[in-house]
Amino acid sequence: MDIPALYHSLILWIGDGTGLPDAILHIHAGLIILMLVRLVSGRSLGTLIPLLVVVLAELGNETLDYLNYGMRWADTLSDIGNTIFWPLVISLGVRLRPMVRRDQTVQ
């Protein structure tokens, strides 16, 4: 069984089924993974654990792309940027925001 080719077929099926370009699919995939890990793990986005899973998932995706297509730097860098940009912005925003104590009442 050729796993990279099978994975590629799945990705093409998703792209054809949604009609969305590859760049948009990477943006959505990064955000979906970020939110799913947040919900399943119960960890805050500020812990950077959900972001780490997004990064690992994208590295896995690019590894399978490499095994199927060979090295294509422009495509690889674009995919990484599109997948990680918004999860990184959200995670840093949550992590760097001023913390409000839960027992404080806002007036």
Phi and psi restraints in degrees (range 20) as a CNS / XPLOR table:
assign (resid 1 and name C) (resid 2 and name N)
       (resid 2 and name CA) (resid 2 and name C) 1.0 -95.6 20.0 2
assign (resid 2 and name N) (resid 2 and name CA)
       (resid 2 and name C) (resid 3 and name N) 1.0 92.9 20.0 2
assign (resid 2 and name C) (resid 3 and name N)
       (resid 3 and name CA) (resid 3 and name C) 1.0 -61.6 20.0 2
assign (resid 3 and name N) (resid 3 and name CA)
       (resid 3 and name C) (resid 4 and name N) 1.0 -45.3 20.0 2
assign (resid 3 and name C) (resid 4 and name N)
       (resid 4 and name CA) (resid 4 and name C) 1.0 -58.5 20.0 2
assign (resid 4 and name N) (resid 4 and name CA)
       (resid 4 and name C) (resid 5 and name N) 1.0 -39.0 20.0 2
assign (resid 4 and name C) (resid 5 and name N)
       (resid 5 and name CA) (resid 5 and name C) 1.0 -69.1 20.0 2
assign (resid 5 and name N) (resid 5 and name CA)
       (resid 5 and name C) (resid 6 and name N) 1.0 -39.2 20.0 2
assign (resid 5 and name C) (resid 6 and name N)
       (resid 6 and name CA) (resid 6 and name C) 1.0 -64.4 20.0 2
assign (resid 6 and name N) (resid 6 and name CA)
       (resid 6 and name C) (resid 7 and name N) 1.0 -43.3 20.0 2
assign (resid 6 and name C) (resid 7 and name N)
       (resid 7 and name CA) (resid 7 and name C) 1.0 -61.9 20.0 2
assign (resid 7 and name N) (resid 7 and name CA)
       (resid 7 and name C) (resid 8 and name N) 1.0 -43.5 20.0 2
assign (resid 7 and name C) (resid 8 and name N)
       (resid 8 and name CA) (resid 8 and name C) 1.0 -59.9 20.0 2
assign (resid 8 and name N) (resid 8 and name CA)
       (resid 8 and name C) (resid 9 and name N) 1.0 -41.5 20.0 2
assign (resid 8 and name C) (resid 9 and name N)
       (resid 9 and name CA) (resid 9 and name C) 1.0 -61.2 20.0 2
assign (resid 9 and name N) (resid 9 and name CA)
       (resid 9 and name C) (resid 10 and name N) 1.0 -41.7 20.0 2
assign (resid 9 and name C) (resid 10 and name N)
       (resid 10 and name CA) (resid 10 and name C) 1.0 -62.6 20.0 2
assign (resid 10 and name N) (resid 10 and name CA)
       (resid 10 and name C) (resid 11 and name N) 1.0 -43.9 20.0 2
assign (resid 10 and name C) (resid 11 and name N)
       (resid 11 and name CA) (resid 11 and name C) 1.0 -64.1 20.0 2
assign (resid 11 and name N) (resid 11 and name CA)
       (resid 11 and name C) (resid 12 and name N) 1.0 -42.4 20.0 2
assign (resid 11 and name C) (resid 12 and name N)
       (resid 12 and name CA) (resid 12 and name C) 1.0 -62.6 20.0 2
assign (resid 12 and name N) (resid 12 and name CA)
       (resid 12 and name C) (resid 13 and name N) 1.0 -39.8 20.0 2
assign (resid 12 and name C) (resid 13 and name N)
       (resid 13 and name CA) (resid 13 and name C) 1.0 -62.1 20.0 2
assign (resid 13 and name N) (resid 13 and name CA)
       (resid 13 and name C) (resid 14 and name N) 1.0 -42.6 20.0 2
assign (resid 13 and name C) (resid 14 and name N)
       (resid 14 and name CA) (resid 14 and name C) 1.0 -63.9 20.0 2
assign (resid 14 and name N) (resid 14 and name CA)
       (resid 14 and name C) (resid 15 and name N) 1.0 -46.4 20.0 2
assign (resid 14 and name C) (resid 15 and name N)
       (resid 15 and name CA) (resid 15 and name C) 1.0 -61.9 20.0 2
assign (resid 15 and name N) (resid 15 and name CA)
       (resid 15 and name C) (resid 16 and name N) 1.0 -43.9 20.0 2
assign (resid 15 and name C) (resid 16 and name N)
       (resid 16 and name CA) (resid 16 and name C) 1.0 -67.0 20.0 2
assign (resid 16 and name N) (resid 16 and name CA)
       (resid 16 and name C) (resid 17 and name N) 1.0 -38.4 20.0 2
assign (resid 16 and name C) (resid 17 and name N)
       (resid 17 and name CA) (resid 17 and name C) 1.0 -69.2 20.0 2
assign (resid 17 and name N) (resid 17 and name CA)
       (resid 17 and name C) (resid 18 and name N) 1.0 -34.8 20.0 2
assign (resid 17 and name C) (resid 18 and name N)
       (resid 18 and name CA) (resid 18 and name C) 1.0 -90.9 20.0 2
assign (resid 18 and name N) (resid 18 and name CA)
       (resid 18 and name C) (resid 19 and name N) 1.0 -26.9 20.0 2
assign (resid 18 and name C) (resid 19 and name N)
       (resid 19 and name CA) (resid 19 and name C) 1.0 76.6 20.0 2
assign (resid 19 and name N) (resid 19 and name CA)
       (resid 19 and name C) (resid 20 and name N) 1.0 7.7 20.0 2
assign (resid 19 and name C) (resid 20 and name N)
       (resid 20 and name CA) (resid 20 and name C) 1.0 -89.4 20.0 2
assign (resid 20 and name N) (resid 20 and name CA)
       (resid 20 and name C) (resid 21 and name N) 1.0 146.6 20.0 2
assign (resid 20 and name C) (resid 21 and name N)
       (resid 21 and name CA) (resid 21 and name C) 1.0 -69.8 20.0 2
assign (resid 21 and name N) (resid 21 and name CA)
       (resid 21 and name C) (resid 22 and name N) 1.0 159.6 20.0 2
assign (resid 21 and name C) (resid 22 and name N)
       (resid 22 and name CA) (resid 22 and name C) 1.0 -53.8 20.0 2
assign (resid 22 and name N) (resid 22 and name CA)
       (resid 22 and name C) (resid 23 and name N) 1.0 -41.9 20.0 2
assign (resid 22 and name C) (resid 23 and name N)
       (resid 23 and name CA) (resid 23 and name C) 1.0 -61.4 20.0 2
assign (resid 23 and name N) (resid 23 and name CA)
       (resid 23 and name C) (resid 24 and name N) 1.0 -43.9 20.0 2
assign (resid 23 and name C) (resid 24 and name N)
       (resid 24 and name CA) (resid 24 and name C) 1.0 -67.3 20.0 2
assign (resid 24 and name N) (resid 24 and name CA)
       (resid 24 and name C) (resid 25 and name N) 1.0 -38.7 20.0 2
assign (resid 24 and name C) (resid 25 and name N)
       (resid 25 and name CA) (resid 25 and name C) 1.0 -62.0 20.0 2
assign (resid 25 and name N) (resid 25 and name CA)
       (resid 25 and name C) (resid 26 and name N) 1.0 -38.0 20.0 2
assign (resid 25 and name C) (resid 26 and name N)
       (resid 26 and name CA) (resid 26 and name C) 1.0 -66.1 20.0 2
assign (resid 26 and name N) (resid 26 and name CA)
       (resid 26 and name C) (resid 27 and name N) 1.0 -40.2 20.0 2
assign (resid 26 and name C) (resid 27 and name N)
       (resid 27 and name CA) (resid 27 and name C) 1.0 -61.9 20.0 2
assign (resid 27 and name N) (resid 27 and name CA)
       (resid 27 and name C) (resid 28 and name N) 1.0 -48.7 20.0 2
assign (resid 27 and name C) (resid 28 and name N)
       (resid 28 and name CA) (resid 28 and name C) 1.0 -63.3 20.0 2
assign (resid 28 and name N) (resid 28 and name CA)
       (resid 28 and name C) (resid 29 and name N) 1.0 -42.2 20.0 2
assign (resid 28 and name C) (resid 29 and name N)
       (resid 29 and name CA) (resid 29 and name C) 1.0 -60.9 20.0 2
assign (resid 29 and name N) (resid 29 and name CA)
       (resid 29 and name C) (resid 30 and name N) 1.0 -44.1 20.0 2
assign (resid 29 and name C) (resid 30 and name N)
       (resid 30 and name CA) (resid 30 and name C) 1.0 -60.6 20.0 2
assign (resid 30 and name N) (resid 30 and name CA)
       (resid 30 and name C) (resid 31 and name N) 1.0 -43.4 20.0 2
assign (resid 30 and name C) (resid 31 and name N)
       (resid 31 and name CA) (resid 31 and name C) 1.0 -70.9 20.0 2
assign (resid 31 and name N) (resid 31 and name CA)
       (resid 31 and name C) (resid 32 and name N) 1.0 -38.7 20.0 2
assign (resid 31 and name C) (resid 32 and name N)
       (resid 32 and name CA) (resid 32 and name C) 1.0 -63.8 20.0 2
assign (resid 32 and name N) (resid 32 and name CA)
       (resid 32 and name C) (resid 33 and name N) 1.0 -45.7 20.0 2
assign (resid 32 and name C) (resid 33 and name N)
       (resid 33 and name CA) (resid 33 and name C) 1.0 -61.8 20.0 2
assign (resid 33 and name N) (resid 33 and name CA)
       (resid 33 and name C) (resid 34 and name N) 1.0 -44.1 20.0 2
assign (resid 33 and name C) (resid 34 and name N)
       (resid 34 and name CA) (resid 34 and name C) 1.0 -56.7 20.0 2
assign (resid 34 and name N) (resid 34 and name CA)
       (resid 34 and name C) (resid 35 and name N) 1.0 -48.4 20.0 2
assign (resid 34 and name C) (resid 35 and name N)
       (resid 35 and name CA) (resid 35 and name C) 1.0 -71.0 20.0 2
assign (resid 35 and name N) (resid 35 and name CA)
       (resid 35 and name C) (resid 36 and name N) 1.0 -39.4 20.0 2
assign (resid 35 and name C) (resid 36 and name N)
       (resid 36 and name CA) (resid 36 and name C) 1.0 -63.0 20.0 2
assign (resid 36 and name N) (resid 36 and name CA)
       (resid 36 and name C) (resid 37 and name N) 1.0 -43.4 20.0 2
assign (resid 36 and name C) (resid 37 and name N)
       (resid 37 and name CA) (resid 37 and name C) 1.0 -65.2 20.0 2
assign (resid 37 and name N) (resid 37 and name CA)
       (resid 37 and name C) (resid 38 and name N) 1.0 -39.4 20.0 2
assign (resid 37 and name C) (resid 38 and name N)
       (resid 38 and name CA) (resid 38 and name C) 1.0 -59.6 20.0 2
assign (resid 38 and name N) (resid 38 and name CA)
       (resid 38 and name C) (resid 39 and name N) 1.0 -46.5 20.0 2
assign (resid 38 and name C) (resid 39 and name N)
       (resid 39 and name CA) (resid 39 and name C) 1.0 -70.5 20.0 2
assign (resid 39 and name N) (resid 39 and name CA)
       (resid 39 and name C) (resid 40 and name N) 1.0 -44.0 20.0 2
assign (resid 39 and name C) (resid 40 and name N)
       (resid 40 and name CA) (resid 40 and name C) 1.0 -70.9 20.0 2
assign (resid 40 and name N) (resid 40 and name CA)
       (resid 40 and name C) (resid 41 and name N) 1.0 -42.1 20.0 2
assign (resid 40 and name C) (resid 41 and name N)
       (resid 41 and name CA) (resid 41 and name C) 1.0 -82.9 20.0 2
assign (resid 41 and name N) (resid 41 and name CA)
       (resid 41 and name C) (resid 42 and name N) 1.0 -23.9 20.0 2
assign (resid 41 and name C) (resid 42 and name N)
       (resid 42 and name CA) (resid 42 and name C) 1.0 75.0 20.0 2
assign (resid 42 and name N) (resid 42 and name CA)
       (resid 42 and name C) (resid 43 and name N) 1.0 4.6 20.0 2
assign (resid 42 and name C) (resid 43 and name N)
       (resid 43 and name CA) (resid 43 and name C) 1.0 -83.2 20.0 2
assign (resid 43 and name N) (resid 43 and name CA)
       (resid 43 and name C) (resid 44 and name N) 1.0 144.2 20.0 2
assign (resid 43 and name C) (resid 44 and name N)
       (resid 44 and name CA) (resid 44 and name C) 1.0 -66.4 20.0 2
assign (resid 44 and name N) (resid 44 and name CA)
       (resid 44 and name C) (resid 45 and name N) 1.0 151.7 20.0 2
assign (resid 44 and name C) (resid 45 and name N)
       (resid 45 and name CA) (resid 45 and name C) 1.0 -63.8 20.0 2
assign (resid 45 and name N) (resid 45 and name CA)
       (resid 45 and name C) (resid 46 and name N) 1.0 -22.3 20.0 2
assign (resid 45 and name C) (resid 46 and name N)
       (resid 46 and name CA) (resid 46 and name C) 1.0 -73.0 20.0 2
assign (resid 46 and name N) (resid 46 and name CA)
       (resid 46 and name C) (resid 47 and name N) 1.0 -12.5 20.0 2
assign (resid 46 and name C) (resid 47 and name N)
       (resid 47 and name CA) (resid 47 and name C) 1.0 -78.5 20.0 2
assign (resid 47 and name N) (resid 47 and name CA)
       (resid 47 and name C) (resid 48 and name N) 1.0 -14.2 20.0 2
assign (resid 47 and name C) (resid 48 and name N)
       (resid 48 and name CA) (resid 48 and name C) 1.0 72.3 20.0 2
assign (resid 48 and name N) (resid 48 and name CA)
       (resid 48 and name C) (resid 49 and name N) 1.0 -1.0 20.0 2
assign (resid 48 and name C) (resid 49 and name N)
       (resid 49 and name CA) (resid 49 and name C) 1.0 -63.8 20.0 2
assign (resid 49 and name N) (resid 49 and name CA)
       (resid 49 and name C) (resid 50 and name N) 1.0 -48.6 20.0 2
assign (resid 49 and name C) (resid 50 and name N)
       (resid 50 and name CA) (resid 50 and name C) 1.0 -59.0 20.0 2
assign (resid 50 and name N) (resid 50 and name CA)
       (resid 50 and name C) (resid 51 and name N) 1.0 -37.9 20.0 2
assign (resid 50 and name C) (resid 51 and name N)
       (resid 51 and name CA) (resid 51 and name C) 1.0 -64.7 20.0 2
assign (resid 51 and name N) (resid 51 and name CA)
       (resid 51 and name C) (resid 52 and name N) 1.0 -41.1 20.0 2
assign (resid 51 and name C) (resid 52 and name N)
       (resid 52 and name CA) (resid 52 and name C) 1.0 -60.4 20.0 2
assign (resid 52 and name N) (resid 52 and name CA)
       (resid 52 and name C) (resid 53 and name N) 1.0 -39.0 20.0 2
assign (resid 52 and name C) (resid 53 and name N)
       (resid 53 and name CA) (resid 53 and name C) 1.0 -66.5 20.0 2
assign (resid 53 and name N) (resid 53 and name CA)
       (resid 53 and name C) (resid 54 and name N) 1.0 -38.4 20.0 2
assign (resid 53 and name C) (resid 54 and name N)
       (resid 54 and name CA) (resid 54 and name C) 1.0 -60.3 20.0 2
assign (resid 54 and name N) (resid 54 and name CA)
       (resid 54 and name C) (resid 55 and name N) 1.0 -46.4 20.0 2
assign (resid 54 and name C) (resid 55 and name N)
       (resid 55 and name CA) (resid 55 and name C) 1.0 -61.3 20.0 2
assign (resid 55 and name N) (resid 55 and name CA)
       (resid 55 and name C) (resid 56 and name N) 1.0 -45.2 20.0 2
assign (resid 55 and name C) (resid 56 and name N)
       (resid 56 and name CA) (resid 56 and name C) 1.0 -64.7 20.0 2
assign (resid 56 and name N) (resid 56 and name CA)
       (resid 56 and name C) (resid 57 and name N) 1.0 -40.2 20.0 2
assign (resid 56 and name C) (resid 57 and name N)
       (resid 57 and name CA) (resid 57 and name C) 1.0 -64.0 20.0 2
assign (resid 57 and name N) (resid 57 and name CA)
       (resid 57 and name C) (resid 58 and name N) 1.0 -40.8 20.0 2
assign (resid 57 and name C) (resid 58 and name N)
       (resid 58 and name CA) (resid 58 and name C) 1.0 -68.0 20.0 2
assign (resid 58 and name N) (resid 58 and name CA)
       (resid 58 and name C) (resid 59 and name N) 1.0 -38.5 20.0 2
assign (resid 58 and name C) (resid 59 and name N)
       (resid 59 and name CA) (resid 59 and name C) 1.0 -63.6 20.0 2
assign (resid 59 and name N) (resid 59 and name CA)
       (resid 59 and name C) (resid 60 and name N) 1.0 -38.2 20.0 2
assign (resid 59 and name C) (resid 60 and name N)
       (resid 60 and name CA) (resid 60 and name C) 1.0 -64.1 20.0 2
assign (resid 60 and name N) (resid 60 and name CA)
       (resid 60 and name C) (resid 61 and name N) 1.0 -42.4 20.0 2
assign (resid 60 and name C) (resid 61 and name N)
       (resid 61 and name CA) (resid 61 and name C) 1.0 -60.8 20.0 2
assign (resid 61 and name N) (resid 61 and name CA)
       (resid 61 and name C) (resid 62 and name N) 1.0 -46.1 20.0 2
assign (resid 61 and name C) (resid 62 and name N)
       (resid 62 and name CA) (resid 62 and name C) 1.0 -69.3 20.0 2
assign (resid 62 and name N) (resid 62 and name CA)
       (resid 62 and name C) (resid 63 and name N) 1.0 -31.3 20.0 2
assign (resid 62 and name C) (resid 63 and name N)
       (resid 63 and name CA) (resid 63 and name C) 1.0 -64.6 20.0 2
assign (resid 63 and name N) (resid 63 and name CA)
       (resid 63 and name C) (resid 64 and name N) 1.0 -44.5 20.0 2
assign (resid 63 and name C) (resid 64 and name N)
       (resid 64 and name CA) (resid 64 and name C) 1.0 -65.3 20.0 2
assign (resid 64 and name N) (resid 64 and name CA)
       (resid 64 and name C) (resid 65 and name N) 1.0 -37.9 20.0 2
assign (resid 64 and name C) (resid 65 and name N)
       (resid 65 and name CA) (resid 65 and name C) 1.0 -61.9 20.0 2
assign (resid 65 and name N) (resid 65 and name CA)
       (resid 65 and name C) (resid 66 and name N) 1.0 -42.9 20.0 2
assign (resid 65 and name C) (resid 66 and name N)
       (resid 66 and name CA) (resid 66 and name C) 1.0 -61.8 20.0 2
assign (resid 66 and name N) (resid 66 and name CA)
       (resid 66 and name C) (resid 67 and name N) 1.0 -43.9 20.0 2
assign (resid 66 and name C) (resid 67 and name N)
       (resid 67 and name CA) (resid 67 and name C) 1.0 -65.9 20.0 2
assign (resid 67 and name N) (resid 67 and name CA)
       (resid 67 and name C) (resid 68 and name N) 1.0 -28.1 20.0 2
assign (resid 67 and name C) (resid 68 and name N)
       (resid 68 and name CA) (resid 68 and name C) 1.0 -88.4 20.0 2
assign (resid 68 and name N) (resid 68 and name CA)
       (resid 68 and name C) (resid 69 and name N) 1.0 -40.5 20.0 2
assign (resid 68 and name C) (resid 69 and name N)
       (resid 69 and name CA) (resid 69 and name C) 1.0 -109.3 20.0 2
assign (resid 69 and name N) (resid 69 and name CA)
       (resid 69 and name C) (resid 70 and name N) 1.0 -23.1 20.0 2
assign (resid 69 and name C) (resid 70 and name N)
       (resid 70 and name CA) (resid 70 and name C) 1.0 92.7 20.0 2
assign (resid 70 and name N) (resid 70 and name CA)
       (resid 70 and name C) (resid 71 and name N) 1.0 -178.9 20.0 2
assign (resid 70 and name C) (resid 71 and name N)
       (resid 71 and name CA) (resid 71 and name C) 1.0 -79.4 20.0 2
assign (resid 71 and name N) (resid 71 and name CA)
       (resid 71 and name C) (resid 72 and name N) 1.0 124.4 20.0 2
assign (resid 71 and name C) (resid 72 and name N)
       (resid 72 and name CA) (resid 72 and name C) 1.0 -131.8 20.0 2
assign (resid 72 and name N) (resid 72 and name CA)
       (resid 72 and name C) (resid 73 and name N) 1.0 90.6 20.0 2
assign (resid 72 and name C) (resid 73 and name N)
       (resid 73 and name CA) (resid 73 and name C) 1.0 -57.1 20.0 2
assign (resid 73 and name N) (resid 73 and name CA)
       (resid 73 and name C) (resid 74 and name N) 1.0 -46.6 20.0 2
assign (resid 73 and name C) (resid 74 and name N)
       (resid 74 and name CA) (resid 74 and name C) 1.0 -60.3 20.0 2
assign (resid 74 and name N) (resid 74 and name CA)
       (resid 74 and name C) (resid 75 and name N) 1.0 -45.4 20.0 2
assign (resid 74 and name C) (resid 75 and name N)
       (resid 75 and name CA) (resid 75 and name C) 1.0 -66.3 20.0 2
assign (resid 75 and name N) (resid 75 and name CA)
       (resid 75 and name C) (resid 76 and name N) 1.0 -42.7 20.0 2
assign (resid 75 and name C) (resid 76 and name N)
       (resid 76 and name CA) (resid 76 and name C) 1.0 -62.3 20.0 2
assign (resid 76 and name N) (resid 76 and name CA)
       (resid 76 and name C) (resid 77 and name N) 1.0 -48.6 20.0 2
assign (resid 76 and name C) (resid 77 and name N)
       (resid 77 and name CA) (resid 77 and name C) 1.0 -65.8 20.0 2
assign (resid 77 and name N) (resid 77 and name CA)
       (resid 77 and name C) (resid 78 and name N) 1.0 -38.1 20.0 2
assign (resid 77 and name C) (resid 78 and name N)
       (resid 78 and name CA) (resid 78 and name C) 1.0 -64.0 20.0 2
assign (resid 78 and name N) (resid 78 and name CA)
       (resid 78 and name C) (resid 79 and name N) 1.0 -44.7 20.0 2
assign (resid 78 and name C) (resid 79 and name N)
       (resid 79 and name CA) (resid 79 and name C) 1.0 -61.8 20.0 2
assign (resid 79 and name N) (resid 79 and name CA)
       (resid 79 and name C) (resid 80 and name N) 1.0 -45.0 20.0 2
assign (resid 79 and name C) (resid 80 and name N)
       (resid 80 and name CA) (resid 80 and name C) 1.0 -61.8 20.0 2
assign (resid 80 and name N) (resid 80 and name CA)
       (resid 80 and name C) (resid 81 and name N) 1.0 -46.7 20.0 2
assign (resid 80 and name C) (resid 81 and name N)
       (resid 81 and name CA) (resid 81 and name C) 1.0 -60.9 20.0 2
assign (resid 81 and name N) (resid 81 and name CA)
       (resid 81 and name C) (resid 82 and name N) 1.0 -46.0 20.0 2
assign (resid 81 and name C) (resid 82 and name N)
       (resid 82 and name CA) (resid 82 and name C) 1.0 -65.4 20.0 2
assign (resid 82 and name N) (resid 82 and name CA)
       (resid 82 and name C) (resid 83 and name N) 1.0 -36.8 20.0 2
assign (resid 82 and name C) (resid 83 and name N)
       (resid 83 and name CA) (resid 83 and name C) 1.0 -75.0 20.0 2
assign (resid 83 and name N) (resid 83 and name CA)
       (resid 83 and name C) (resid 84 and name N) 1.0 -38.4 20.0 2
assign (resid 83 and name C) (resid 84 and name N)
       (resid 84 and name CA) (resid 84 and name C) 1.0 -96.2 20.0 2
assign (resid 84 and name N) (resid 84 and name CA)
       (resid 84 and name C) (resid 85 and name N) 1.0 -22.0 20.0 2
assign (resid 84 and name C) (resid 85 and name N)
       (resid 85 and name CA) (resid 85 and name C) 1.0 -54.2 20.0 2
assign (resid 85 and name N) (resid 85 and name CA)
       (resid 85 and name C) (resid 86 and name N) 1.0 -60.5 20.0 2
assign (resid 85 and name C) (resid 86 and name N)
       (resid 86 and name CA) (resid 86 and name C) 1.0 -69.1 20.0 2
assign (resid 86 and name N) (resid 86 and name CA)
       (resid 86 and name C) (resid 87 and name N) 1.0 -39.5 20.0 2
assign (resid 86 and name C) (resid 87 and name N)
       (resid 87 and name CA) (resid 87 and name C) 1.0 -59.1 20.0 2
assign (resid 87 and name N) (resid 87 and name CA)
       (resid 87 and name C) (resid 88 and name N) 1.0 -37.0 20.0 2
assign (resid 87 and name C) (resid 88 and name N)
       (resid 88 and name CA) (resid 88 and name C) 1.0 -65.7 20.0 2
assign (resid 88 and name N) (resid 88 and name CA)
       (resid 88 and name C) (resid 89 and name N) 1.0 -45.8 20.0 2
assign (resid 88 and name C) (resid 89 and name N)
       (resid 89 and name CA) (resid 89 and name C) 1.0 -60.9 20.0 2
assign (resid 89 and name N) (resid 89 and name CA)
       (resid 89 and name C) (resid 90 and name N) 1.0 -45.7 20.0 2
assign (resid 89 and name C) (resid 90 and name N)
       (resid 90 and name CA) (resid 90 and name C) 1.0 -64.2 20.0 2
assign (resid 90 and name N) (resid 90 and name CA)
       (resid 90 and name C) (resid 91 and name N) 1.0 -46.2 20.0 2
assign (resid 90 and name C) (resid 91 and name N)
       (resid 91 and name CA) (resid 91 and name C) 1.0 -63.6 20.0 2
assign (resid 91 and name N) (resid 91 and name CA)
       (resid 91 and name C) (resid 92 and name N) 1.0 -43.6 20.0 2
assign (resid 91 and name C) (resid 92 and name N)
       (resid 92 and name CA) (resid 92 and name C) 1.0 -66.7 20.0 2
assign (resid 92 and name N) (resid 92 and name CA)
       (resid 92 and name C) (resid 93 and name N) 1.0 -39.2 20.0 2
assign (resid 92 and name C) (resid 93 and name N)
       (resid 93 and name CA) (resid 93 and name C) 1.0 -60.8 20.0 2
assign (resid 93 and name N) (resid 93 and name CA)
       (resid 93 and name C) (resid 94 and name N) 1.0 -43.8 20.0 2
assign (resid 93 and name C) (resid 94 and name N)
       (resid 94 and name CA) (resid 94 and name C) 1.0 -67.7 20.0 2
assign (resid 94 and name N) (resid 94 and name CA)
       (resid 94 and name C) (resid 95 and name N) 1.0 -41.8 20.0 2
assign (resid 94 and name C) (resid 95 and name N)
       (resid 95 and name CA) (resid 95 and name C) 1.0 -68.2 20.0 2
assign (resid 95 and name N) (resid 95 and name CA)
       (resid 95 and name C) (resid 96 and name N) 1.0 -35.0 20.0 2
assign (resid 95 and name C) (resid 96 and name N)
       (resid 96 and name CA) (resid 96 and name C) 1.0 -94.4 20.0 2
assign (resid 96 and name N) (resid 96 and name CA)
       (resid 96 and name C) (resid 97 and name N) 1.0 -6.2 20.0 2
assign (resid 96 and name C) (resid 97 and name N)
       (resid 97 and name CA) (resid 97 and name C) 1.0 -68.6 20.0 2
assign (resid 97 and name N) (resid 97 and name CA)
       (resid 97 and name C) (resid 98 and name N) 1.0 152.2 20.0 2
assign (resid 97 and name C) (resid 98 and name N)
       (resid 98 and name CA) (resid 98 and name C) 1.0 -64.6 20.0 2
assign (resid 98 and name N) (resid 98 and name CA)
       (resid 98 and name C) (resid 99 and name N) 1.0 134.0 20.0 2
assign (resid 98 and name C) (resid 99 and name N)
       (resid 99 and name CA) (resid 99 and name C) 1.0 -82.6 20.0 2
assign (resid 99 and name N) (resid 99 and name CA)
       (resid 99 and name C) (resid 100 and name N) 1.0 135.7 20.0 2
assign (resid 99 and name C) (resid 100 and name N)
       (resid 100 and name CA) (resid 100 and name C) 1.0 -109.4 20.0 2
assign (resid 100 and name N) (resid 100 and name CA)
       (resid 100 and name C) (resid 101 and name N) 1.0 130.3 20.0 2
assign (resid 100 and name C) (resid 101 and name N)
       (resid 101 and name CA) (resid 101 and name C) 1.0 -67.0 20.0 2
assign (resid 101 and name N) (resid 101 and name CA)
       (resid 101 and name C) (resid 102 and name N) 1.0 136.1 20.0 2
assign (resid 101 and name C) (resid 102 and name N)
       (resid 102 and name CA) (resid 102 and name C) 1.0 -66.5 20.0 2
assign (resid 102 and name N) (resid 102 and name CA)
       (resid 102 and name C) (resid 103 and name N) 1.0 -29.6 20.0 2
assign (resid 102 and name C) (resid 103 and name N)
       (resid 103 and name CA) (resid 103 and name C) 1.0 -85.8 20.0 2
assign (resid 103 and name N) (resid 103 and name CA)
       (resid 103 and name C) (resid 104 and name N) 1.0 -3.5 20.0 2
assign (resid 103 and name C) (resid 104 and name N)
       (resid 104 and name CA) (resid 104 and name C) 1.0 -82.0 20.0 2
assign (resid 104 and name N) (resid 104 and name CA)
       (resid 104 and name C) (resid 105 and name N) 1.0 138.3 20.0 2
assign (resid 104 and name C) (resid 105 and name N)
       (resid 105 and name CA) (resid 105 and name C) 1.0 -95.4 20.0 2
assign (resid 105 and name N) (resid 105 and name CA)
       (resid 105 and name C) (resid 106 and name N) 1.0 135.9 20.0 2
assign (resid 105 and name C) (resid 106 and name N)
       (resid 106 and name CA) (resid 106 and name C) 1.0 -87.2 20.0 2
assign (resid 106 and name N) (resid 106 and name CA)
       (resid 106 and name C) (resid 107 and name N) 1.0 127.9 20.0 2
